[in-house]
Amino acid sequence: MPTFTALTTLTGKPQAQALGEAMERLEPEPSGVGIFEIEDDSGLWEVGGYFTEAPDEAALALLAAAFGAKPFVISELPETDWVAHVRRELAPVVAGRFFVYGSHDSDKVPADSVPLLIEAAMAFGTGHHGTTLGCLRALDRLAEGGFEAERVADIGCGTAVLAMAAACLWPDRTMLASDIDEVAVDVARANLEANDMAGQVTCLQAAGFAHDALRGSAPYDLIFANILKGPLVALAPDVAEHLRPGGYAILSGILSDQAEAVREVYSRNGINPEHSEQIGDWVTLTMKKSA
C-alpha cells in the first residue's frame, strides 16, 4: 500500500497545533498527524500528515495559506521492508566497554564487552545517535576513573539503555528510568526483559521528577538527562535538588551552539562542568554538583 506524506513549517506552537487539528478534518483523512518543534532556535514548527491515498493538494494549499505556513511538500514513499532496512543500517555501537547491538548481530558480541541488546523500536536510544553514544562514553569514563553510584536516575530514558548500562556496572543498586512517553516506558521494560535484567531498573512514566518514586529515591549519585536544550534548562533546578553533593549529571540532546547556555544554567544551580564531548553536531556534558 502506498504512503504519502505532506509536510510544512510555520512559526509558533499554537498555530502549528491549530494547523494539525485542521489537517485531521481533511478528506481523504490522514492516518496520522505530527507536530514537532525544529530544534535549531529558528522558532519554526514542522507539521506533517501521513496518508494511505493521495492527499487533496488544493485543500492543503488552502490550509497553508490560511495558517501562514509554507506550501506543503507532498511525497509518495516507496514500499520498503523497514525491518530489513533498519537492520542493515544499524551496525553495533562500541562506547568504551559497552557494546550495543541488535539481535541480528548477536554473533559479533566481544567476550570482554558489556553487551546491551537494543532492538530498533519506537523509543529513542539505540546508541547510534551522537547523544546516546556520548552519554555511554561519559558513563564509561566516570567508571574508568573509579566512580561508583548507589542511586541512578535516567530522566527521559527512551529505550533505557543508559540506566541498563549503569545497572550492568553496579548491580543491586537503586536504578530508576522514567519517560513522559508511555510507549517508551513499555519499550524500556521490554529491553530489560530481553537483556535478562528484569527488576534491575524500575521504569516509570513521569515528566521530569514528577513521580513519588523518583523523589523518594533521591538524592542520586548520577542523573542522566538525554533530552533537548529546552527541557534540560527547565529541569536544572530539579536536577540540583535531587543530585547529592559531589554527584554527577550527564546531559545531552544539546546542539553544539547550545552547550554554553546549558553549562551556564547548571552552573548557576551549583552543578559545574567536568567534561564535554562533541559527536557530530551534538554535545554531551558531564557536570558535577558542588560538595
VOPAGU-2260 file (C-alpha; in pm, 1 decimal, decimal comma):
REM VOPAGU-2260
SITE   aa  ch    i         X         Y         Z
SITE  MET   A    0       0,0       0,0       0,0
SITE  PRO   A    1     149,6     339,2     -94,3
SITE  THR   A    2     206,1     602,0     172,3
SITE  PHE   A    3     202,6     975,4     110,0
SITE  THR   A    4     344,5    1248,9     330,2
SITE  ALA   A    5     257,0    1617,9     337,9
SITE  LEU   A    6     499,4    1842,4     530,7
SITE  THR   A    7     517,0    2213,0     601,4
SITE  THR   A    8     670,8    2454,7     851,8
SITE  LEU   A    9     540,3    2765,3    1025,8
SITE  THR   A   10     618,1    2986,7    1323,4
SITE  GLY   A   11     460,4    2933,3    1663,9
SITE  LYS   A   12     331,1    2635,0    1858,0
SITE  PRO   A   13     -35,9    2748,2    1879,0
SITE  GLN   A   14     -51,3    2799,0    1500,9
SITE  ALA   A   15     115,1    2461,5    1442,4
SITE  GLN   A   16    -131,1    2286,1    1672,5
SITE  ALA   A   17    -425,1    2455,9    1505,0
SITE  LEU   A   18    -298,4    2355,9    1160,3
SITE  GLY   A   19    -251,0    1998,2    1278,4
SITE  GLU   A   20    -610,4    1986,2    1405,0
SITE  ALA   A   21    -735,9    2127,9    1074,9
SITE  MET   A   22    -542,9    1860,7     881,8
SITE  GLU   A   23    -725,4    1588,9    1073,3
SITE  ARG   A   24   -1052,2    1706,0     914,4
SITE  LEU   A   25    -926,3    1665,4     557,3
SITE  GLU   A   26   -1073,5    1426,0     302,9
SITE  PRO   A   27    -908,6    1187,5     244,4
SITE  GLU   A   28    -833,6    1171,2     613,7
SITE  PRO   A   29    -467,4    1137,9     716,9
SITE  SER   A   30    -371,4     821,6     901,6
SITE  GLY   A   31    -164,0    1034,4    1137,3
SITE  VAL   A   32     -61,2    1395,9    1200,9
SITE  GLY   A   33     259,8    1504,2    1376,3
SITE  ILE   A   34     369,2    1840,9    1516,8
SITE  PHE   A   35     735,8    1890,9    1604,9
SITE  GLU   A   36     948,9    2186,0    1711,1
SITE  ILE   A   37    1258,0    2220,7    1493,7
SITE  GLU   A   38    1543,6    2229,4    1746,7
SITE  ASP   A   39    1767,3    2486,6    1579,3
SITE  ASP   A   40    1647,6    2800,0    1763,1
SITE  SER   A   41    1463,5    2911,9    1448,7
SITE  GLY   A   42    1125,0    2915,3    1621,3
SITE  LEU   A   43     983,2    2700,8    1343,0
SITE  TRP   A   44     748,8    2406,6    1385,7
SITE  GLU   A   45     701,6    2121,3    1141,0
SITE  VAL   A   46     352,6    1989,0    1075,5
SITE  GLY   A   47     312,0    1671,5     876,1
SITE  GLY   A   48      49,4    1419,3     781,2
SITE  TYR   A   49      62,0    1059,9     655,8
SITE  PHE   A   50    -192,8     941,7     402,3
SITE  THR   A   51    -273,9     598,8     257,7
SITE  GLU   A   52    -409,6     765,3     -57,4
SITE  ALA   A   53    -302,2    1079,0    -238,9
SITE  PRO   A   54    -397,6    1387,5     -33,5
SITE  ASP   A   55    -604,2    1675,1    -171,8
SITE  GLU   A   56    -334,6    1917,7    -287,8
SITE  ALA   A   57    -579,5    2207,3    -329,0
SITE  ALA   A   58    -711,3    2163,3      26,0
SITE  LEU   A   59    -357,8    2152,3     163,2
SITE  ALA   A   60    -267,1    2469,2     -27,1
SITE  LEU   A   61    -566,8    2647,0     126,4
SITE  LEU   A   62    -469,8    2531,0     475,2
SITE  ALA   A   63    -113,2    2650,4     430,1
SITE  ALA   A   64    -232,3    2992,0     318,5
SITE  ALA   A   65    -488,1    3017,9     597,9
SITE  PHE   A   66    -234,8    2943,3     871,7
SITE  GLY   A   67      61,2    3133,7     725,6
SITE  ALA   A   68     260,3    2816,3     660,4
SITE  LYS   A   69     493,7    2736,8     375,2
SITE  PRO   A   70     338,1    2536,8      89,3
SITE  PHE   A   71     308,5    2168,6     172,5
SITE  VAL   A   72     567,0    1936,1      21,8
SITE  ILE   A   73     386,1    1619,2     -82,9
SITE  SER   A   74     581,6    1296,9    -137,7
SITE  GLU   A   75     498,9     935,9    -209,0
SITE  LEU   A   76     710,5     697,2      -2,7
SITE  PRO   A   77     834,7     379,0    -166,6
SITE  GLU   A   78     723,8      49,6     -20,5
SITE  THR   A   79    1013,7     -63,1     198,1
SITE  ASP   A   80    1083,8    -356,7     424,5
SITE  TRP   A   81    1173,5    -126,5     712,9
SITE  VAL   A   82    1278,4    -404,8     948,6
SITE  ALA   A   83    1535,1    -533,4     699,0
SITE  HIS   A   84    1643,4    -178,5     615,3
SITE  VAL   A   85    1698,2     -82,8     978,8
SITE  ARG   A   86    1891,2    -399,8    1048,4
SITE  ARG   A   87    2123,5    -327,1     757,8
SITE  GLU   A   88    2181,1      30,6     873,6
SITE  LEU   A   89    2217,6     -25,3    1248,5
SITE  ALA   A   90    2558,6    -181,3    1293,7
SITE  PRO   A   91    2676,0    -249,2    1652,5
SITE  VAL   A   92    2796,9      51,0    1851,9
SITE  VAL   A   93    3107,2      44,9    2070,6
SITE  ALA   A   94    3119,1     301,5    2351,5
SITE  GLY   A   95    3409,9     222,8    2577,2
SITE  ARG   A   96    3332,2    -111,8    2740,6
SITE  PHE   A   97    2969,9    -105,8    2615,4
SITE  PHE   A   98    2865,3    -295,0    2301,4
SITE  VAL   A   99    2514,9    -200,8    2184,0
SITE  TYR   A  100    2372,0    -436,4    1925,6
SITE  GLY   A  101    2055,9    -579,1    1769,9
SITE  SER   A  102    1970,6    -947,8    1778,8
SITE  HIS   A  103    2081,1    -980,4    1414,2
SITE  ASP   A  104    2437,8    -907,9    1535,2
SITE  SER   A  105    2437,3   -1138,3    1838,6
SITE  ASP   A  106    2726,1   -1336,5    1691,0
SITE  LYS   A  107    2951,3   -1027,5    1698,4
SITE  VAL   A  108    2949,8    -956,1    2072,7
SITE  PRO   A  109    3310,6    -934,4    2202,0
SITE  ALA   A  110    3384,1   -1153,4    2502,0
SITE  ASP   A  111    3532,7    -867,6    2704,6
SITE  SER   A  112    3247,7    -618,6    2647,0
SITE  VAL   A  113    2938,2    -517,8    2842,0
SITE  PRO   A  114    2670,0    -618,1    2589,3
SITE  LEU   A  115    2339,9    -432,5    2563,8
SITE  LEU   A  116    2076,2    -578,0    2332,8
SITE  ILE   A  117    1866,0    -291,0    2197,8
SITE  GLU   A  118    1637,1    -352,3    1902,1
SITE  ALA   A  119    1534,4     -61,4    1681,4
SITE  ALA   A  120    1199,5      44,5    1823,8
SITE  MET   A  121     964,3     338,0    1865,9
SITE  ALA   A  122    1161,9     476,1    2159,4
SITE  PHE   A  123    1476,0     685,9    2123,8
SITE  GLY   A  124    1813,4     545,3    2220,9
SITE  THR   A  125    1973,2     270,3    2013,1
SITE  GLY   A  126    2322,4     407,9    2078,9
SITE  HIS   A  127    2371,8     521,6    1718,9
SITE  HIS   A  128    2278,6     884,3    1777,0
SITE  GLY   A  129    2557,8    1111,7    1895,1
SITE  THR   A  130    2367,2    1197,1    2213,2
SITE  THR   A  131    2320,2     840,2    2338,2
SITE  LEU   A  132    2670,2     744,0    2228,5
SITE  GLY   A  133    2812,3    1045,3    2412,7
SITE  CYS   A  134    2627,3     952,1    2732,3
SITE  LEU   A  135    2756,2     594,3    2720,6
SITE  ARG   A  136    3111,1     720,0    2669,9
SITE  ALA   A  137    3069,9     963,5    2958,8
SITE  LEU   A  138    2947,0     681,6    3184,1
SITE  ASP   A  139    3239,2     461,0    3081,0
SITE  ARG   A  140    3481,2     747,4    3150,7
SITE  LEU   A  141    3344,0     802,3    3503,0
SITE  ALA   A  142    3358,7     431,1    3583,8
SITE  GLU   A  143    3711,4     407,1    3444,9
SITE  GLY   A  144    3809,5     683,9    3686,3
SITE  GLY   A  145    3680,7     485,4    3985,3
SITE  PHE   A  146    3339,4     647,2    4028,4
SITE  GLU   A  147    3060,4     424,9    4164,8
SITE  ALA   A  148    2693,0     507,1    4202,6
SITE  GLU   A  149    2449,3     368,9    4458,5
SITE  ARG   A  150    2149,8     555,9    4313,8
SITE  VAL   A  151    2094,7     641,3    3946,5
SITE  ALA   A  152    1808,7     818,4    3767,4
SITE  ASP   A  153    1767,6     816,2    3388,9
SITE  ILE   A  154    1528,6    1101,9    3305,9
SITE  GLY   A  155    1374,9    1086,0    2958,0
SITE  CYS   A  156    1504,7     731,3    2930,1
SITE  GLY   A  157    1375,3     626,4    2585,7
SITE  THR   A  158    1494,8     266,6    2549,2
SITE  ALA   A  159    1653,2     284,9    2899,9
SITE  VAL   A  160    1990,4     191,1    2750,8
SITE  LEU   A  161    2168,0     434,4    2985,5
SITE  ALA   A  162    2003,3     300,6    3300,6
SITE  MET   A  163    2074,7     -53,2    3181,1
SITE  ALA   A  164    2440,5      32,0    3123,0
SITE  ALA   A  165    2466,5     172,8    3475,8
SITE  ALA   A  166    2292,6    -135,5    3617,1
SITE  CYS   A  167    2547,5    -357,6    3441,9
SITE  LEU   A  168    2831,0    -165,3    3607,1
SITE  TRP   A  169    2673,5    -152,1    3951,4
SITE  PRO   A  170    2431,7    -442,0    4010,3
SITE  ASP   A  171    2187,6    -444,8    4300,8
SITE  ARG   A  172    2183,0     -67,2    4330,9
SITE  THR   A  173    1884,9     169,2    4302,4
SITE  MET   A  174    1820,5     234,2    3932,8
SITE  LEU   A  175    1518,8     429,8    3807,7
SITE  ALA   A  176    1432,4     515,9    3446,5
SITE  SER   A  177    1148,3     747,8    3352,9
SITE  ASP   A  178     996,2     887,7    3037,5
SITE  ILE   A  179     697,8    1108,1    2965,4
SITE  ASP   A  180     601,2     873,9    2679,9
SITE  GLU   A  181     409,0     557,9    2776,3
SITE  VAL   A  182     540,0     376,0    2466,6
SITE  ALA   A  183     899,6     446,7    2569,9
SITE  VAL   A  184     833,7     305,3    2916,5
SITE  ASP   A  185     690,6     -12,7    2762,4
SITE  VAL   A  186     993,6     -40,1    2531,9
SITE  ALA   A  187    1227,7      13,8    2826,8
SITE  ARG   A  188    1066,2    -271,6    3020,0
SITE  ALA   A  189    1084,6    -496,9    2713,7
SITE  ASN   A  190    1455,1    -418,5    2675,9
SITE  LEU   A  191    1520,1    -514,6    3037,2
SITE  GLU   A  192    1345,3    -846,7    2976,2
SITE  ALA   A  193    1545,1    -904,8    2657,8
SITE  ASN   A  194    1870,9    -850,0    2848,6
SITE  ASP   A  195    1769,6   -1072,0    3142,3
SITE  MET   A  196    1765,3    -761,1    3361,2
SITE  ALA   A  197    1402,4    -757,0    3470,2
SITE  GLY   A  198    1375,2    -595,4    3812,8
SITE  GLN   A  199    1717,1    -431,7    3799,0
SITE  VAL   A  200    1576,4     -97,8    3678,0
SITE  THR   A  201    1241,2      49,5    3782,8
SITE  CYS   A  202    1068,4     202,9    3479,8
SITE  LEU   A  203     820,3     484,6    3537,7
SITE  GLN   A  204     605,0     718,3    3331,1
SITE  ALA   A  205     675,1    1071,3    3450,7
SITE  ALA   A  206     762,6    1420,1    3335,8
SITE  GLY   A  207    1096,6    1509,2    3488,5
SITE  PHE   A  208    1099,3    1414,3    3856,8
SITE  ALA   A  209     720,7    1432,4    3892,2
SITE  HIS   A  210     678,0    1087,9    4047,7
SITE  ASP   A  211     677,9     985,4    4412,2
SITE  ALA   A  212     925,8     702,6    4347,9
SITE  LEU   A  213    1173,4     936,1    4177,4
SITE  ARG   A  214    1153,3    1194,1    4452,7
SITE  GLY   A  215    1160,2     930,2    4725,7
SITE  SER   A  216    1480,6     766,9    4598,5
SITE  ALA   A  217    1678,9    1092,0    4594,1
SITE  PRO   A  218    1948,0    1206,9    4635,9
SITE  TYR   A  219    2112,2    1042,7    4336,2
SITE  ASP   A  220    2481,2     984,8    4274,5
SITE  LEU   A  221    2425,5    1001,5    3898,7
SITE  ILE   A  222    2148,7    1153,0    3687,8
SITE  PHE   A  223    2119,8    1108,0    3311,4
SITE  ALA   A  224    1911,3    1357,9    3115,6
SITE  ASN   A  225    1939,1    1293,9    2742,3
SITE  ILE   A  226    1656,2    1513,5    2615,9
SITE  LEU   A  227    1672,9    1856,4    2446,9
SITE  LYS   A  228    1801,2    2200,1    2539,8
SITE  GLY   A  229    1466,1    2349,9    2641,8
SITE  PRO   A  230    1364,5    2071,3    2882,5
SITE  LEU   A  231    1723,0    2046,3    3011,8
SITE  VAL   A  232    1726,7    2413,9    3105,1
SITE  ALA   A  233    1385,4    2387,2    3271,8
SITE  LEU   A  234    1499,3    2077,2    3460,1
SITE  ALA   A  235    1817,5    2231,9    3606,5
SITE  PRO   A  236    1672,3    2327,5    3949,4
SITE  ASP   A  237    1517,4    1980,3    3989,1
SITE  VAL   A  238    1843,1    1807,7    3893,3
SITE  ALA   A  239    2024,3    2021,2    4151,4
SITE  GLU   A  240    1764,7    1934,8    4416,6
SITE  HIS   A  241    1777,5    1559,6    4353,1
SITE  LEU   A  242    2155,5    1519,7    4298,2
SITE  ARG   A  243    2376,4    1462,0    4601,5
SITE  PRO   A  244    2673,9    1691,4    4663,8
SITE  GLY   A  245    2965,3    1553,1    4463,0
SITE  GLY   A  246    2726,8    1363,9    4233,9
SITE  TYR   A  247    2733,5    1375,6    3854,4
SITE  ALA   A  248    2482,9    1471,9    3588,1
SITE  ILE   A  249    2534,6    1350,4    3231,5
SITE  LEU   A  250    2340,5    1579,4    2998,4
SITE  SER   A  251    2283,9    1550,6    2625,4
SITE  GLY   A  252    2043,6    1630,9    2345,3
SITE  ILE   A  253    2237,3    1956,9    2311,9
SITE  LEU   A  254    2345,4    2108,8    1981,4
SITE  SER   A  255    2698,4    2246,7    1978,5
SITE  ASP   A  256    2583,5    2609,8    1975,8
SITE  GLN   A  257    2354,8    2543,2    2275,9
SITE  ALA   A  258    2615,1    2386,9    2504,6
SITE  GLU   A  259    2739,7    2706,9    2668,0
SITE  ALA   A  260    2387,0    2815,6    2760,2
SITE  VAL   A  261    2318,5    2477,7    2924,9
SITE  ARG   A  262    2651,6    2490,1    3112,4
SITE  GLU   A  263    2568,5    2836,5    3240,4
SITE  VAL   A  264    2222,8    2742,9    3370,5
SITE  TYR   A  265    2351,9    2433,7    3550,5
SITE  SER   A  266    2649,4    2621,5    3694,1
SITE  ARG   A  267    2408,1    2877,0    3841,5
SITE  ASN   A  268    2240,6    2582,3    4013,1
SITE  GLY   A  269    2567,1    2456,3    4164,0
SITE  ILE   A  270    2639,4    2186,9    3902,8
SITE  ASN   A  271    2967,4    2262,3    3731,0
SITE  PRO   A  272    3126,3    2134,5    3406,9
SITE  GLU   A  273    3372,5    1845,4    3435,3
SITE  HIS   A  274    3394,8    1718,0    3077,9
SITE  SER   A  275    3248,2    1784,8    2734,6
SITE  GLU   A  276    3243,9    1572,1    2420,1
SITE  GLN   A  277    3112,1    1666,1    2078,8
SITE  ILE   A  278    2997,9    1395,8    1836,1
SITE  GLY   A  279    2880,1    1542,7    1508,9
SITE  ASP   A  280    2654,8    1837,6    1590,5
SITE  TRP   A  281    2575,1    1709,1    1939,7
SITE  VAL   A  282    2743,6    1774,2    2273,5
SITE  THR   A  283    2738,0    1562,7    2588,7
SITE  LEU   A  284    2817,9    1740,6    2914,7
SITE  THR   A  285    2941,9    1572,0    3231,4
SITE  MET   A  286    2862,3    1802,3    3524,4
SITE  LYS   A  287    2941,2    1768,1    3895,5
SITE  LYS   A  288    2748,0    1915,9    4186,3
SITE  SER   A  289    2948,8    2119,6    4431,2
SITE  ALA   A  290    3030,6    1933,3    4751,4
